[in-house]
Amino acid sequence: MKALSLTLLGFATLFSASVTLAAGDPQAGKAKSAVCASCHGADGIALMPIYPNLAGQNEEYLVLALKAYRSKERQGGNAALMHAMAANLSDEDIANLAAYYASLK
């Protein structure tokens, strides 16, 4: 029983650590978002209907989308533009941007 408890505690610790590491910093994301504002708006509401709103978007979705643009796996629409925009973003930058836009409700 003690071994099972220690194993479960270990998994819980490992899981919580990975969640904490994956979480972005919304303030750092806000600082990095200036270049995004030209299409997606300063408050995450797109200036033109051809660009998606980012405000309030699901954080994990944004992370996956930006990583897919960075690796050029995501195609269509304005993908070529987004490939260039995401090319120089680190995983930390992506997490921070996603946290920022997800925080805008």
N, C-alpha and C positions, 0 to 999 in steps of 0.2 A: 504494500500500500504506500509505503514511504517512497519507494522508487517511482511509482506512478505519479505521485504528487510532485516529486522533483522534476520528472520529465515534463509534466504539464506546465509547471512553473517556468522551465527552460523554454518551452515553445512560446509561452505567453510573453516572456521577456524578448525573445528573438523577434516575434511578430510586432510587438510595440516598438522596438528599436527600428525596424525597417519602415514602419509607418512614420515615425518621427523623422527619419532621414529623408523620406520622400516628400515631406511637407515643404512647401515653398514659403517664402517671406513676402507677404503682400506689399510691404513698404519698398523692398528692393525691386519688386516687380513694377511698382508704380514708377520708380526712377528709371527703369529700363524701357518703359512703354511709350516714350515720346515718339519713337519712330513708327510705332503701330498706329498712333493717333491720326496720321495723315489719311488713312483709309477707314480705320475702325472707330474714329472719334476719340476725343480726349477723355470721355467718360465711358468708353466702350460701346457707345451707340454709333453705328456706322453713319457716315455723312452721306453716302449714296447707297441706294438699295442693292447694288450689285455686290456690296461687301457685307459680310455677316456681322451682326452685333456680337460682341464678346462679353458684355456686362452680364453677370449672373450665369454665365455658361458653366457647365459642369467642369470642375478642376481636372479630373482624370481625363476627360475627353480632350481638353485643351492640351494637356501634356502629350497624349497620344497623337493628336493632330500635328502639333509642332514637330515632334520627333519624326513623324512620317513625311512632313514637308522637308525637314533637314536631310533625311536620307533619300529624298526624291521618290519615295514609294507612293506618295499621294499625288494624283494627277487630275487634270481637268480644270475647268474654270480659270482661276487666276493662280494656278499651281506654280507656274514658272516664276511669277513674282514672289510667291511665298517661299519657293526653294531658295531664292537669293536672300530673302529676309531672314530665314531660319538657319542658313548655312553657318553663320558665325555664333549661333547661340549655344552655350554650354548646357548640360543637363540642369545645372543650378539655375541658369537664366530662365530656362523653360519652366522649371518648377515655380520660380518666383513670379513670372508673368501669369501663369495659370492660376496661382493663388490670388494674385491681384484682381484679375478679371472675374474670377469666381466670387470674390468678396463684394463686388459691385452688384447690389440687388436692386 
